[in-house]
Amino acid sequence: MGFDFSLVTPRLGFFWAGTLVTIETSALSLLFGSILGVFIGVLRVAPVRPLRSLAACYIYVIRGTPTLTQLFFIYFGLPALGINLTAMASGIIGLSLNSAGYIGEIVRGGIEGVPVGQWEAARVLGLSYPGAMRFIVLPQALRAMLPAIGNEFVTLIKESSLLSTLAIAELTMAGQQVRSVTYASFETFIIVGAIYLLLTTLTSMALRQLEKRWDVL
Amino acid sequence: MDCPNAAASRGIISVKGLHKSYGGNAVLKGIDLDVKEGEVVSVIGPSGSGKSTLARCLCRLEGIDSGTVSLCGVEISSGSHGNGDIARMVGLIFQQFNLYPHISVRDNITLSPVRILGMSRGEANELASSLLARVGMSDKADARPRQLSGGQQQRVAIARALAMRPAIMLFDEPTSALDPELVGEVLDVMEQLADSGMTMLVITHEMSFAKDVSDRVIFMDDGVIVEQSPPAILFSNPQRARTRQFLQRLLPRPDGGSRTRTGDDIDGL
């Protein structure tokens, strides 16, 4: 049996458009997820117990339920509470909240990995707890965490394919559209797969460069 | 900083009835201590005697169970002072240096003056330069801590503590983590600091420093101050059996080949 990419190549524009949506949704989710994740991680080790419990609870729920269920809950479930979000907004919020849970746990580990002597030095030099966290502990924790964060970024790019279930025209959805018109399933998803691989590879490489530049500890 | 109230109080450091325990294990069992402004006090004693805990209580790194700790006439054990207030009064040098590894030597020194004292970046950099010159580290301002030897790191740590202009400097076994050949450079900086009139409390195993630099030596054992006197007296004529025992174990007998500079002081033991 032969494969015929000539059926698919006229529709490369679909893939291109889908790739842009995948990059957009992934990048925004990474951004919001990282910010919220650092916040969750800091709360997770807070000296105030209710804050710690709250963050632990959040991480527990996020990690214990499927990403797809979380997305469906936001898009299909929240309207019951009068919260109507577009598919795009639901998708980005869902992925952000999801990655924040995982990143929060990574941040917690990073913070706990900073030697207690750093806290003590910061303290005897006059810094408050938030000051020590911000200027001394968190910067060191983030550097140490970079490899784990990189993995989470790659995971998030792959999980953005779930947004196709919300009819968002990202890369996987674009693949389905091309397939339904051309019936060239094999060729279509080879291309889709290759594009994902390119995106995750570039992301990993970028993070490895960052690791090298930050390699100071 | 100046200590306007220190003259009125009993000393720049004044500790009364200090008790501290960890989970039922009493580490400090009633410490009374007064240190005058400009005095250099060495604290010696076996490990587990509570020396380090005392130093950590003096800068509020550890809370205390009972008693009072006053610095510059201000009771810091009351808990009504921020970390910045304490840092203006007292600096602590750690055994493990604890420099911030992710920023340069200069930034290590300027961080607290900028964030806590509200100094401008330019002012703080000038301060860092002069302090680095003082500890002989001028050429390393842009280095990262991990590029420095242990002795160099400890000298930077001293400069960093001095940047907060504390009235008192505490040293918690500052040379214990150093290779033997690096001990001297740190002790030299400490001796200079002592000569400049800084009030110092030094937890140490370096008997040469205790003997040659300090005005008073305190021997601690099992959570109490066993004995204290000027070094010439404490080393040559200790009054308590426990002190004698400790010194005997620490210092070689003269006829056993003396390794330390204090060897000739223990004839009377």
Interface residues (C-beta under 8 A of the other chain):
Chain A: P115 G117 Q118 E120 A121 A122 R123 V124 L125 G126 L127 S128 G131 F135 I136 P139 Q140 R143 V216 L217
Chain B: C59 L61 G82 N83 G84 I86 A87 R88 V90 G91 L92 F94 Q96 N98 L99 Y100 P101 H102 I103 L111 S112 R115 I116 R144 R146 R160 A161 M164
